[in-house]
Amino acid sequence: MEINADIEIDLSGQQCPMPLLKAKLALNSMDSTQVLKVVATDPGSEKDFQLFINQTDHQILNFQKDERAYFYWIKKG
């Protein structure tokens, strides 16, 4: 599944809560319906991003993880 991101941020190496906070800042600067791709290495980001999305109008279009990182494609609500 190929999703084109309008903005991509690499937050590798940053620990909770920084990945979520920096993603929020990026989303605040974006237009509605734009897509943010986030790359994170913090295992806690999986839970943090899911809770955040449940409390907002944003939507996770895709989520992937491999041995080195977690990847989120978030559509701004």
C-alpha positions as CSV (number, residue, x, y, z in Angstrom):
1,M,0.0,0.0,0.0
2,E,1.6,3.2,-1.2
3,I,0.5,6.4,0.6
4,N,2.0,9.7,-0.5
5,A,2.9,11.9,2.5
6,D,2.8,15.7,2.3
7,I,5.2,15.9,5.2
8,E,7.6,13.3,6.7
9,I,9.3,13.5,10.0
10,D,11.9,11.1,11.3
11,L,11.8,10.9,15.1
12,S,14.2,8.0,15.4
13,G,16.0,7.9,18.7
14,Q,13.6,10.1,20.5
15,Q,11.8,8.8,23.6
16,C,8.3,9.3,24.8
17,P,6.7,11.8,24.8
18,M,8.7,13.6,22.1
19,P,7.6,11.6,19.0
20,L,3.9,12.4,19.8
21,L,4.6,16.0,20.7
22,K,6.5,16.6,17.5
23,A,3.9,14.9,15.4
24,K,1.2,17.1,17.0
25,L,3.2,20.2,16.2
26,A,3.6,19.0,12.6
27,L,-0.1,18.3,12.3
28,N,-1.0,21.7,13.6
29,S,0.9,23.3,10.8
30,M,-0.8,21.2,8.1
31,D,-4.0,21.7,6.1
32,S,-6.9,19.4,6.7
33,T,-6.7,16.1,4.7
34,Q,-2.9,16.3,4.3
35,V,-0.9,13.3,5.3
36,L,1.9,13.2,7.8
37,K,4.4,10.2,7.8
38,V,6.1,9.6,11.1
39,V,9.1,7.3,11.6
40,A,9.7,6.5,15.3
41,T,11.8,4.0,17.2
42,D,10.2,4.3,20.6
43,P,8.0,1.2,21.3
44,G,5.7,3.4,23.4
45,S,4.8,5.4,20.3
46,E,2.5,2.6,19.2
47,K,0.2,3.1,22.2
48,D,0.7,6.9,22.3
49,F,-0.3,7.4,18.7
50,Q,-3.4,5.1,19.0
51,L,-4.6,7.0,22.1
52,F,-4.0,10.3,20.4
53,I,-5.9,9.4,17.3
54,N,-8.9,8.1,19.3
55,Q,-9.1,11.5,21.0
56,T,-8.9,13.6,17.8
57,D,-10.4,13.9,14.3
58,H,-7.1,12.6,12.7
59,Q,-6.9,9.2,11.2
60,I,-4.1,6.6,10.9
61,L,-4.3,5.5,7.3
62,N,-1.5,2.9,7.7
63,F,0.8,1.6,10.3
64,Q,3.8,-0.6,9.8
65,K,6.7,-1.8,12.0
66,D,9.8,-3.7,11.3
67,E,12.9,-4.6,13.3
68,R,14.2,-1.0,13.3
69,A,11.2,1.4,13.4
70,Y,7.5,2.1,13.6
71,F,5.9,4.0,10.6
72,Y,2.6,6.0,10.8
73,W,0.7,7.7,8.0
74,I,-1.7,10.1,9.7
75,K,-4.4,12.0,7.8
76,K,-5.1,15.4,9.4
77,G,-8.8,15.7,10.4
